[in-house]
Amino acid sequence: MFDHPLAYAYLCAYLLPCASEVNRTKERLNAFAAASGLELAATFVEDDARRPLAFERFFRAVVRDQVEVVLLPSLLHVMVLGSPGRIREYFEAATEARIVIIDQDVTNLVGEAIS
């Protein structure tokens, strides 16, 4: 069992210019989780915009594992699925998980998400 609230992350590799930027983004997600008192248990990486298979695995894992917090580098990483604002609303309603965007000042959001 984890000592901190469990979190998952999702990102789209095809939005980033190169593999090293994908790795830096994963490092930023890990650093954000650690600084926020979250246990980042998995990061799901989408490689193909035409077939969002990683998003499907991500969604199912969040529901199955009852994850309360999910991390995204930005809402652009869910835009292939539709309007980022709508996807956020639908995702949070369907999973009961709170989406936290790490590129924003989210101090209050993280506190709300894990309380």
C-alpha positions in Angstrom: 0.0 0.0 0.0 1.1 3.6 -0.7 1.9 6.1 2.1 0.6 9.0 -0.1 -2.6 9.4 -2.2 -2.2 7.5 -5.5 -2.0 9.4 -8.7 -1.7 8.5 -12.4 -0.5 10.7 -15.2 -1.2 10.9 -18.9 0.7 12.6 -21.7 0.8 12.6 -25.5 4.3 12.0 -26.9 3.3 13.2 -30.4 2.7 16.7 -29.0 6.3 17.0 -27.8 9.2 17.6 -30.2 11.5 14.7 -29.3 12.0 11.7 -27.0 14.1 13.7 -24.6 11.2 16.1 -24.1 8.9 13.2 -23.3 11.4 12.1 -20.7 11.7 15.6 -19.3 7.9 15.8 -19.1 7.8 12.5 -17.2 10.4 13.9 -14.8 8.3 17.1 -14.3 5.2 14.9 -13.6 7.2 12.9 -11.0 8.6 16.0 -9.4 5.2 17.6 -9.2 3.7 14.5 -7.6 6.5 14.2 -5.1 6.2 17.9 -4.2 2.5 17.6 -3.8 2.6 14.6 -1.6 1.2 12.2 -4.2 2.4 8.7 -5.2 2.7 8.7 -9.0 2.1 5.0 -9.6 1.9 5.1 -13.4 2.4 7.4 -16.4 0.4 6.5 -19.6 2.1 7.8 -22.8 0.0 8.2 -26.0 2.0 7.6 -29.1 -0.6 7.7 -31.9 -3.2 10.5 -32.2 -5.3 8.4 -34.5 -5.8 5.6 -31.9 -5.7 6.8 -28.3 -5.1 3.3 -26.8 -3.0 4.7 -23.9 -5.9 6.9 -23.0 -8.2 3.9 -22.9 -5.8 2.1 -20.6 -5.4 5.2 -18.5 -9.2 5.7 -18.1 -9.8 2.1 -17.2 -7.0 2.0 -14.7 -8.2 5.2 -13.0 -11.7 3.7 -12.6 -10.4 0.2 -11.6 -7.9 1.5 -9.1 -10.2 4.3 -7.8 -7.4 6.9 -8.4 -8.5 10.3 -7.0 -5.9 12.5 -8.7 -4.7 12.5 -12.3 -1.9 14.6 -13.6 -1.6 16.2 -17.1 1.2 18.4 -18.4 -1.6 20.6 -19.9 -5.1 20.2 -21.2 -3.7 20.0 -24.7 -2.8 16.4 -24.0 -6.4 15.4 -24.1 -7.4 17.6 -27.1 -7.4 14.6 -29.6 -10.5 13.4 -27.7 -12.4 16.6 -28.2 -12.7 20.0 -26.5 -10.2 19.9 -23.6 -12.6 21.6 -21.3 -15.4 19.1 -22.1 -13.1 16.1 -21.9 -12.0 17.3 -18.4 -15.6 17.7 -17.3 -16.6 14.3 -18.7 -13.5 12.5 -17.4 -13.9 13.9 -13.8 -17.6 13.0 -13.8 -17.1 9.5 -15.1 -14.1 8.6 -12.9 -14.6 10.8 -9.8 -10.9 11.7 -10.2 -9.6 15.3 -10.1 -7.5 16.4 -13.1 -4.6 18.5 -12.0 -2.6 20.4 -14.6 1.0 20.7 -13.6 1.8 23.7 -15.8 -0.5 25.9 -13.7 -0.3 27.2 -10.2 -2.3 24.3 -8.7 -1.5 24.5 -5.0 -5.1 24.9 -4.1 -6.3 22.3 -6.6 -4.0 19.6 -5.2 -5.2 20.3 -1.7 -8.8 20.0 -2.8 -8.1 16.9 -4.8 -6.6 14.9 -2.0 -8.7 16.2 0.9 
